Amino acid sequence: MCHFFASQSPESYAFETRSIRLNGQSTSLRLEKMFWTVLEAIAAREGLTVPKFVSTLHNEILIMRGEAPNFTSHLRCVCLVALEGGLQAPGAGQRARAA
């Protein structure tokens, strides 16, 4: 069991920083590459670009809660919820065949 998790490519959990506009302000978000890949799949499913999806999500959180604390952690949770809901992560079929 642990071999499956331990054998993950370091490339998949390397950090990637992207610049995105949130509420007209340019900001940087730093996530592991695997989370960016899942966000790309979520955005594509919604017919949006990743920056537009992230910005829309951020705005909706502000409307609902008035603030968006720890937003990058929220994005990671969004990815997990999407995967639990049946979103097929890009490359998941290849990983399953390799296991």
N, C-alpha and C positions, 0 to 999 in steps of 0.2 A: 504494500500500500504506500509506504513512504517513498518508495522509488519513483512512483508517478509524480509526486509533489516535488521531491528533491531533484528530479531530472529536468525541471522547468528551465528553459533557456534564460540565462541572466539578461538577455536582451529584452525579454518580455516584462521584466520588473525594473528595468532601468528607468530613471526619471526622464520625462520630457516636459519642457516648459513651452507653453504656447501663449502668445499675446492675444487677448480677446477684449472687446469693448463691452463693458457692463454699464448701463445707464449713461452712455456717452463718455465714460472714463476708460482709458486704456489700462488694462491690468494684465498680470501674468498669472497663469494657473499652472501648477506643477503636479503632474500625476504620473504614475507608472504607465509605460507604453501600452500595456494590456488594457488599462482603463480607457485610454484614448481610443483604442480599437473598438471597444464596446460602445463608447459614446458615438463613434462614427456609425455603427450599425443602428443604434437607437435613432440618431438624427436622420439617417437615410430612410428608416421605416416611417418617420414622421414627415418626410419630404422636405427636410431642412438641412442646412449646413451645420456643422458642429458649432461654430460660433453663434449662429442664430438660435439653435436649440438651447445652448448654455445660457445665452442672454435671456431668452424667453422664460426658461426655468427660473433664473435668478429674479426676474421681474415678478413672476407669479409668487415666489416665496416672499418677496418684499410686500406684495399686496396682502398676502395671507397673514404674515407674521410681523411685518414692519422692519425686519432685519434678516440677514442671511449669515448667521454666525457659522464659522467653520465650513464654508461653502465647498471646499475641495473634498472634505469628508462626506458631505452630502452627495456630491457627484459620484463618489465611490459606491455609496449605498444605492444610488439610482441604478448604477450598473448591475449590482447584485440583484436588486428587485427585478430588473428587466430580464436577467438571465434566469431567475427563478420562475418568471412568468412565461418562459418558453422562447425568449429571444435566442437565436442561434448565434453564438460568438463566431466571428470569422476565424477559420482555421480549426474549429472544434472537431470537425469530422476527420481532419488529418491527424490530430492528436489522438483521437480515439482509435484510429487504425494503427497507429504506431505503438499503442500500449499493449 
